[in-house]
Amino acid sequence: MFQQKEDIDDVKESIKGKAIKPAPYQNSYMINQNVRLRIPKSKLDKFDRENWSSQIFKITRVIFPTKKEMEGAAAKPVRYRIQPINSNGNLIGKEQVHNYVRESLLAIPPLLGYQTMIPNIPGYVINDVD
């Protein structure tokens, strides 16, 4: 009986050691970044619906996992809160109650007309018009 308990503990430790932990600060979106929201599809909705929403959102809050959450067996990823914006880049409506993960958001470059309001985002080049 004692040997079985040790074997079970060894297997648990082995699994915990091999678990893939998310890198919380790597490739995370920033506050005020413009995103689109993934539209969930069923098995029959392959080609007749868009993959991403036409509504543009702005990230209003980035929720990083706590140290305790990172040490757990199933570490939580970085989560985001978003709020819709209008064509002028102004926030409209209320902040979404749901927390979104990186895979359900699509980063988009800032819309023309209000680039000066948006901080420099790495990877995006905004061409100035003379």
Protein Blocks (a to p, Z undefined) as FASTA:
>chain_A
ZZmmmmmmmmmmmmmmmpccddfkgopacehiacdddddddfklmmlpcfbdfbdcddfb
dcdddfklmmmmbdcddddddddddfkopaehjddfbdcdfklpccddddehilmmpccd
ehiacdddZZ
